Amino acid sequence: MEDHKWRCLQDLLSRCAGSGTASDLVAEMRALEAQARACYSERPMGMDSAFGSPSWDMTG
């Protein structure tokens, strides 16, 4: 699963090249957190802090 997340992130970054920094993209993703969580009928296990997890945190 971790490999899949990294492939998705790399794909996203390649599509957004020149559109800002990785920190800008992380901020945008965090801004969409409530909307993304609303797509689940139940709270996914282990996802309490997924949007702020080190695996996605590119802000340093």
DADA-V272345 format. One record per backbone hydrogen bond with DSSP energy under -0.5 kcal/mol. CO is the residue of the C=O (numbers start at 1). NH is the residue of the N-H. Records with the same first field share a line. If there is no record, write none. Layout:
CO: NH + NH
This chain:
1: 5
2: 6
3: 7
4: 8
5: 9
6: 10
7: 11
8: 12
9: 13
10: 14
11: 15
12: 16
14: 17
16: 19
21: 25
22: 26
23: 27
24: 28
25: 29
26: 30
27: 31
28: 32
29: 32
30: 33
32: 36
33: 37
34: 38
36: 39
37: 40
44: 47
47: 50
49: 52
50: 53
53: 56 + 57
56: 58
